[in-house]
Amino acid sequence: MTTKEGMNTYRTTAIVVGVVYLAGFVVGLMGNGLIQSILGAPDHLSTVSANSMMLAIGAILWLMAVAGDAAHGVLMFPVLKQHSERIAFGYLASRIVDAVFIAVSVLFILLQIPLGSEYLKAVAPNTFYLQALSTLSIQANLYAYEIGMIALGLAGLMLNYMFYRAKLVPRWIRDHFLRDGVGSHGVWSGSGFLDSRWPVGGVHRGVADR
C-alpha cells in the first residue's frame, strides 16, 4: 500500500468512526430521554406498563449506541495494529467489554416492564417486594453502566496514548493532551469518553436513591 493509499484509508476510517460516534451520540440521547421520562417519574412502576412501548424504544436506541461502541473497536483495530498490536487488541477488548456491560444494563431497564405489569395486579403486601426488586434492578443497571464506563475510560486512554505516540494527530493537540492530562479530555476522534448515554447513570442513581 502506498503512502497516499494509506492516508486515504486513515481518512475513510476517521470519517466512518466520526459518523458512528455522532450517530451513537444522537440515538443515545434520544433513548436516554425516553428512559428518563418514564423511570424518572415518581412511583414509576404504576405507569411503566402504560409506557412500556416507549421504554422499549428507548432501550433499543440505547442498544444501537452500544453497537456503535463495539464498532469503534472493530474499525480502529487495523489502524492501531499497524502501530501496536497490544494496544489494538486492548482497545478492541475494552470496547467490547464496554458494550457488553452497557447491554446488560439495558436488560435491567427492560425488567421494569414485567415488574410494572405485576405491580398493577399485586395486592398491598406484595407491592413492597416488587418495589424492592425494581430498585434492585435499577441499582444493578447503574453498577453495570459504571463498569462499562471504566472499560470505556481505559479504551480512551489507550487510544489517546496511541495517537500521541504514533503522532497520528497534530502536534498542538498532542501537546495539549500531554500538558492538561489525557483523563480530563476523553473525547477525540470517537474515543467515546464523553459517552452519549452519560445522563442515564445520574437519572438511575436518583431513582435508586428514592
Secondary structure, DSSP 8 states (H G I E B T S, - for coil): --HHHHHHHHHHHHHHHHHHHHHHHHHHHHHHHHHHHHHTSTTTHHHHTTTHHHHHHHHHHHHHHHHHHHHHHHHHHHHHHTT-HHHHHHHHHHHHHHHHHHHHHHHHHHTHHHHHHHHHH--HHHHHHHHHHHHHHHHHHHHHHHHHHHHHHHHHHHHHHHHHHTT-S-HHHHHHHHHH-GGG---STT--SS-TTHHHHHHHHHHHT-
